[in-house]
């Protein structure tokens, strides 16, 4: 018969719909706002006594606690809403003290049997959950300078090993200049360095009695370093955000030298900026000898005592880039320290230098890249101009007593918090280039909740209006379309949950738009059926012709819309991507429900009859 599916097709449709309903169910169980409590050191534990202490402090602060759970790695405190979660964090942190870490989190409430099959609720974006949005600028000139500084140390080592005499090495405006007293030494150095450091263009320059060899990055090398800097910074920032314990963060590139960071659920912007924006790095230097040339010596203050200074060799032994792992702990005297593990390259460099420097002092230098606004008079107006600068200080200066390898300790830190944050930064990885904040936006949890309420209200109203229209205009066929429309929304939510897509406020707009597009396909089909009936065609043939002839039009219009959605997703950021995701998935699910599911319902009602009257 014309309008009858085989049994296997009905079973396949039921299977798809059943799977969709199961994977959409977790959206009825939203995540609980929670605080995750863990410890900074092995000697501290989270136990029942700790939880009772926290519960008493929260009760005194009139903060309602939904549930407290003790786990192997710490404890989880669940709250009824985001406001209570944010208000509880400083209370818990102050109650427990420095030995504990309190992080914002979201804890699933999905039943175990759903989690066992990988089902979970759709993730909520920043505009729905609340949080902070940062726009970061990557300092590309500083990235080139950092690489050049490391290369200059290696160049000096190589020239000393080959007994090539040089007077000084300096870096200015992206040019590395080596000064010689003899032309022959410059010629030998150029021949040596061109082989190993082939990413530079070399030029010779004379000034009075001095002979200079200038090295500047090639265009290809510069682009490679800049690309590496942005990718490394992305990786480092993702690691730092993960260390903060933020649920579902967003860290992505924007343009050629900017990075967007979104932290849903985070309201403490000061703490987030301190960790994310910290451009600190470490360098290890030997203390300079008394007879050492001043051009190879740098005098730096101590971090905890700026009145005390030390003269350091400019040559870098290793940097924070060579750190593979770092953790904070306490030494035998109870003072904070950071345990460092170097990678294989860093370990070899450290062993090579310290083997011949036993008895000398080695300094751990803490480097921060900062920015300040300098006001310049332009057209009679003071205009702020951002200037970056570097601040160096010595954390510790200790005597090398034996050859160091891949593992050692850093002491001389002021507090456990400082040790913990330094370990976090080193563990997450050093930034390949300094970054600074050029934009910041905070969305409160109440505003996020309001967005959810308004978004859901608009979706419900849209769904109701569309369903009433379809019932009034197409009667029984309108009921078929409405059932398909509800199933379409369920399948869309299921797809978002399975794929881990993030639902944003524009994403809700995409769902509302999908509702209109879903019934639009049915409108085309039903109008075609009416037209065929008006031409005197029998009922079965009118249904068959309506679906078949409208299919090409529906397919063409949906493909063009899908192409636009894909382009939006590819070039858009943040909320634009959220809209593109729901629109794309909605197009695919609506094609299935509006055509296949609606046809299945009509076939079940009319497929076994002979030219039954159509209520259309």
TORFI-704593 format. One record per residue (C-alpha): residue in three letters; x, y, z. Coordinates in steps of 0.5 Angstrom, whole numbers, plus 500, padded with zeros to 3 digits. Example, Ala and Ser with C-alpha at 12.3 -4.5 7.8 and 13.67 -1.06 7.14 Angstrom:
BEGIN
ALA525491516;SER527498514;
END
This chain:
BEGIN
UNK500500500;UNK502507499;UNK502510506;UNK504504510;UNK511503513;UNK514496514;UNK515493522;UNK522494522;UNK522502520;UNK516503526;UNK521499531;UNK527503528;UNK523510530;UNK521508536;UNK528506538;UNK531513536;UNK525516540;UNK526512546;UNK534513546;UNK533521545;UNK528521551;UNK533517556;UNK539522554;UNK534528555;UNK532526562;UNK538528566;UNK536535564;UNK530534569;UNK536533574;UNK540540574;UNK547540577;UNK547542585;UNK552548586;UNK557546591;UNK564547594;UNK569542593;UNK574542599;UNK581539599;UNK588539602;UNK594542601;UNK599537604;UNK598530606;UNK598531614;UNK592535613;UNK585531612;UNK578532611;UNK574528616;UNK567528620;UNK570533625;UNK572538619;UNK565537616;UNK561539623;UNK566545624;UNK564547617;UNK556546618;UNK557550624;UNK560556621;UNK555556615;UNK549555620;UNK552561624;UNK552565617;UNK545563616;UNK547559609;UNK543553608;UNK547547606;UNK543542602;UNK548536603;UNK555535606;UNK559529603;UNK565526605;UNK570523599;UNK576520599;UNK580526596;UNK576531601;UNK569533601;UNK563536597;UNK558541600;UNK552542596;UNK547548596;UNK540550594;UNK542556589;UNK548559586;UNK548565591;UNK549561597;UNK554557594;UNK558564593;UNK556566600;UNK559560603;UNK566560600;UNK569565604;UNK566563610;UNK569556609;UNK575558607;UNK576563613;UNK574557618;UNK578552615;UNK585556614;UNK591556609;UNK591548610;UNK585547605;UNK583549598;UNK576551597;UNK574551590;UNK567552586;UNK564546583;UNK558543580;UNK556537582;UNK551532578;UNK544530581;UNK543525575;UNK541518578;UNK546513578;UNK543509572;UNK543515567;UNK550516569;UNK552509568;UNK550510561;UNK554516560;UNK547521560;UNK548528563;UNK545534563;UNK546540558;UNK552544560;UNK550551561;UNK554557558;UNK556563562;UNK550568561;UNK546562564;UNK550560570;UNK553567571;UNK561568572;UNK567572569;UNK569573562;UNK576576560;UNK579578554;UNK587577554;UNK592580550;UNK598576548;UNK605581548;UNK608578542;UNK614582542;UNK615580549;UNK615573547;UNK620574541;UNK625577547;UNK624572552;UNK626567546;UNK632571544;UNK634572552;UNK635564552;UNK638564546;UNK643569548;UNK645565554;UNK646559549;UNK650563544;UNK655565550;UNK656558552;UNK658556545;UNK663562544;UNK666561551;UNK667553549;UNK670555542;UNK675560546;UNK672566541;UNK672572545;UNK667577545;UNK665583550;UNK658584551;UNK651581548;UNK645586548;UNK638585546;UNK634592543;UNK628592539;UNK628585537;UNK636585535;UNK641581539;UNK648584538;UNK654581540;UNK660586541;UNK667584539;UNK674587539;UNK677583533;UNK674582527;UNK677575526;UNK673573533;UNK666576529;UNK668572523;UNK669565527;UNK663567531;UNK658568525;UNK661561522;UNK659558529;UNK652561530;UNK650560523;UNK650553524;UNK646552530;UNK642558531;UNK639558523;UNK633562525;UNK636568525;UNK639573519;UNK646575521;UNK649582519;UNK656585520;UNK656592523;UNK662596525;UNK662602530;UNK669605532;UNK674600534;UNK668595536;UNK666590531;UNK658588532;UNK654582529;UNK647583529;UNK642577529;UNK635578528;UNK629573527;UNK627571520;UNK620572518;UNK619565518;UNK622564525;UNK618570528;UNK611567525;UNK613560528;UNK615563535;UNK608567535;UNK604561533;UNK607557538;UNK606563544;UNK599563542;UNK598556542;UNK602555549;UNK599560552;UNK592557551;UNK595550553;UNK597554560;UNK591558561;UNK587551560;UNK591548565;UNK591553570;UNK583554569;UNK583546571;UNK587547577;UNK582552579;UNK577547579;UNK572551575;UNK566547571;UNK566547564;UNK571553563;UNK572556556;UNK579558553;UNK579559546;UNK583564541;UNK580570538;UNK584573532;UNK591573532;UNK594575539;UNK588575543;UNK585569548;UNK578569551;UNK577566558;UNK570564561;UNK569561568;UNK562560569;UNK560560576;UNK566564578;UNK565571582;UNK571572585;UNK574576579;UNK580578584;UNK582571585;UNK581568578;UNK585574575;UNK591573580;UNK592566577;UNK590566570;UNK593573569;UNK600571573;UNK605571568;UNK610569573;UNK616565571;UNK623562574;UNK630562572;UNK636559575;UNK642563575;UNK649562578;UNK651568583;UNK657572579;UNK664572582;UNK667578584;UNK672579578;UNK666578573;UNK665583568;UNK660588569;UNK656587562;UNK655579564;UNK652581571;UNK645583573;UNK644586580;UNK637584583;UNK633585590;UNK631579594;UNK623578594;UNK622578601;UNK627584603;UNK628589597;UNK634592601;UNK638586600;UNK641585593;UNK645580590;UNK650580583;UNK648574578;UNK651571572;UNK646573566;UNK647566563;UNK640562565;UNK641555567;UNK634553566;UNK627556566;UNK620555568;UNK619552561;UNK623546563;UNK619544569;UNK615538568;UNK612538575;UNK611542582;UNK608541588;UNK608545595;UNK610542602;UNK613544608;UNK621543610;UNK623540617;UNK622546620;UNK615547618;UNK617553612;UNK613553606;UNK617550600;UNK616548593;UNK618541590;UNK621542583;UNK622536577;UNK625538571;UNK624535564;UNK630531561;UNK633537557;UNK632541564;UNK635536568;UNK641535563;UNK643543563;UNK642543571;UNK647537572;UNK652540567;UNK652547570;UNK652545578;UNK657539577;UNK663545576;UNK659550580;UNK659546587;UNK661551593;UNK658557589;UNK651560590;UNK645559585;UNK639564585;UNK632562584;UNK629568580;UNK622570580;UNK620574574;UNK613578573;UNK611581567;UNK607587568;UNK603593565;UNK602600567;UNK599606563;UNK603612561;UNK599618559;UNK601621553;UNK599628551;UNK595627544;UNK591633541;UNK591636548;UNK588630551;UNK592625556;UNK591619552;UNK593612556;UNK598608553;UNK600601555;UNK607599557;UNK609593559;UNK615592564;UNK619586567;UNK620585575;UNK625581577;UNK627579584;UNK630573588;UNK626568591;UNK632564594;UNK640564594;UNK643557596;UNK650554596;UNK650548591;UNK653542595;UNK652537590;UNK651536583;UNK643537582;UNK639533577;UNK632533575;UNK629534582;UNK630539588;UNK627544592;UNK625552592;UNK625555599;UNK625562602;UNK617563600;UNK613567605;UNK607563606;UNK604556604;UNK599560600;UNK605563596;UNK608556595;UNK601553593;UNK600558587;UNK607558585;UNK607550585;UNK600551581;UNK603556576;UNK609552575;UNK605545574;UNK600548569;UNK606551565;UNK609557564;UNK606562559;UNK610563553;UNK609570552;UNK606575557;UNK599577557;UNK594583560;UNK587584561;UNK584588556;UNK577586557;UNK573584563;UNK565582564;UNK562579570;UNK555576570;UNK552575577;UNK548568579;UNK542572580;UNK542575572;UNK544568570;UNK538565573;UNK534570571;UNK536569564;UNK534562564;UNK527563567;UNK526568561;UNK529564556;UNK525558558;UNK519562559;UNK520565551;UNK521557549;UNK514555553;UNK510561550;UNK513560543;UNK511552543;UNK504554546;UNK503559540;UNK505554535;UNK502548537;UNK495552538;UNK496555531;UNK497548528;UNK491545532;UNK487550529;UNK489551522;UNK490543521;UNK486540526;UNK488532526;UNK494533522;UNK496539526;UNK496534532;UNK501530529;UNK505536527;UNK505538535;UNK507531537;UNK513531532;UNK515538535;UNK515536542;UNK519530540;UNK524534536;UNK525539542;UNK527532546;UNK531530541;UNK535536541;UNK536536548;UNK539529548;UNK544531542;UNK546537546;UNK547532552;UNK551527549;UNK555531545;UNK557536551;UNK555542547;UNK554548551;UNK547551552;UNK547559552;UNK542564552;UNK542565544;UNK542557544;UNK535558547;UNK533563541;UNK536557537;UNK531552540;UNK525557539;UNK527558532;UNK528551531;UNK521550533;UNK518554527;UNK523551522;UNK520544524;UNK513546523;UNK515550517;UNK516543514;UNK510540516;UNK506546513;UNK509545506;UNK507538507;UNK500539509;UNK499545504;UNK501540498;UNK496535501;UNK491540501;UNK492542494;UNK492535491;UNK486534495;UNK483540491;UNK485537485;UNK481531486;UNK486526488;UNK484520492;UNK487521500;UNK492516500;UNK495519493;UNK495526496;UNK498524502;UNK504520498;UNK504526493;UNK504531499;UNK510528502;UNK514526496;UNK514533492;UNK515537499;UNK521533501;UNK526537495;UNK524544498;UNK524542505;UNK531539504;UNK534545500;UNK532550505;UNK534546511;UNK541545507;UNK542552506;UNK540554513;UNK545548516;UNK551551511;UNK550558515;UNK550555521;UNK556551520;UNK559558518;UNK557561524;UNK560556528;UNK567556525;UNK568563525;UNK564566531;UNK565566538;UNK562565545;UNK554566544;UNK555566537;UNK557559537;UNK552557542;UNK546559537;UNK550556531;UNK550549535;UNK543549537;UNK541551530;UNK545546527;UNK542540531;UNK535543531;UNK535542523;UNK538535523;UNK533533529;UNK527537525;UNK528533519;UNK527527522;UNK521529526;UNK517533521;UNK518528516;UNK519521518;UNK516521525;UNK510525522;UNK509521516;UNK509515521;UNK503517525;UNK499519519;UNK501512516;UNK498509523;UNK492512522;UNK490512515;UNK495507512;UNK490501513;UNK484504511;UNK481506504;UNK481513502;UNK478515509;UNK477522510;UNK482527512;UNK482532517;UNK486537514;
END
